[in-house]
Amino acid sequence: MEYKEVRDFLEEMKQNLENKVQDKNLSPEEREEIKKSIVNYDYIIELTDMNHYERGSINQ
């Protein structure tokens, strides 16, 4: 997969979780788990960006 595809996929997954966390029927535990997953996706996206831009600077 190319960087843009991976980034878009991760953003989509994160957005799905953000939509889920809005559900009023979730228990507090479920809501907390989803929030943790969102933070994890943010971290993975950050690592993906760092890897992409770091590779670009090495190849120059």
C-alpha positions in Angstrom: 0.0 0.0 0.0 1.1 3.5 -0.7 1.4 6.1 2.0 -1.8 8.0 1.0 -3.9 4.7 0.9 -2.6 3.7 4.4 -3.2 7.2 5.8 -6.7 7.3 4.3 -7.5 3.9 5.7 -6.4 4.8 9.2 -8.3 8.0 9.1 -11.4 6.2 8.0 -11.1 3.6 10.8 -10.6 6.4 13.4 -13.6 8.3 12.0 -15.7 5.1 12.4 -14.7 4.9 16.1 -15.4 8.6 16.6 -18.9 8.0 15.2 -19.4 4.9 17.5 -18.4 6.8 20.6 -21.4 9.1 20.0 -23.8 6.2 20.7 -25.7 6.9 23.8 -26.3 3.2 24.5 -22.7 2.5 25.1 -21.6 1.6 28.6 -18.9 3.8 30.2 -16.4 0.9 29.8 -17.2 0.5 26.1 -16.9 4.3 25.6 -13.5 4.3 27.4 -12.2 1.4 25.2 -13.3 3.2 22.1 -11.6 6.4 23.2 -8.4 4.4 23.9 -8.6 3.0 20.4 -9.0 6.5 18.9 -5.8 7.6 20.7 -4.1 4.5 19.3 -5.1 5.4 15.8 -3.8 8.9 16.3 -0.5 7.4 17.3 -0.4 5.0 14.4 -1.2 7.9 12.0 1.6 9.9 13.5 4.1 7.1 13.1 2.9 6.6 9.5 3.5 10.3 8.8 6.9 10.2 10.4 8.0 7.2 8.5 6.8 8.6 5.2 8.5 12.0 5.6 11.7 10.5 7.1 12.0 8.2 4.1 11.6 11.2 1.8 14.4 13.0 3.5 16.8 10.0 3.3 16.3 9.5 -0.4 17.1 13.1 -1.3 
